[in-house]
């Protein structure tokens, strides 16, 4: 007998860590650090059209797997929306957009706090954001 709960129908084989995100005050410096010391390859710099000043990079490490998202916002550290330097969120890919919607509906029905309803973001993700029991942000994303 296992303590593991059954995941939403159709998601068990597809759930994987898509990316982990870090807030930084020095986007270019942190990008260079991971490229120089860990051999990361950088995607293009993203600048949000909806959130003034928000920029980011997705980095891919040589071993593959989950990516690292580095994020910066000029007012970071001034209590902007409760953000601080360091870990920001964990993104779990669960399949297509229907799988995201189905899982989020199940989580909300179970009393999990929905932080951000499903939408397509400026950088191309279909995602919803929930808070785990400790308040950590978890993005539920459609696999890219």
Number of C-alpha atoms within 10 A of each C-alpha: 3 4 5 6 6 8 12 14 10 13 18 12 10 14 17 17 18 21 20 19 19 19 22 23 18 15 19 14 11 16 22 16 13 17 16 11 8 12 15 21 17 18 12 10 13 14 17 13 11 9 10 10 13 16 17 25 20 20 21 21 16 10 8 8 12 16 19 21 23 25 27 20 19 14 14 18 15 10 9 11 9 8 15 17 14 13 17 19 18 20 23 22 24 24 20 15 20 11 21 24 20 14 20 23 13 14 15 12 10 9 8 15 17 18 13 12 12 19 15 14 12 13 11 9 17 21 25 23 21 21 16 12 9 6 9 13 19 20 26 28 29 23 20 10
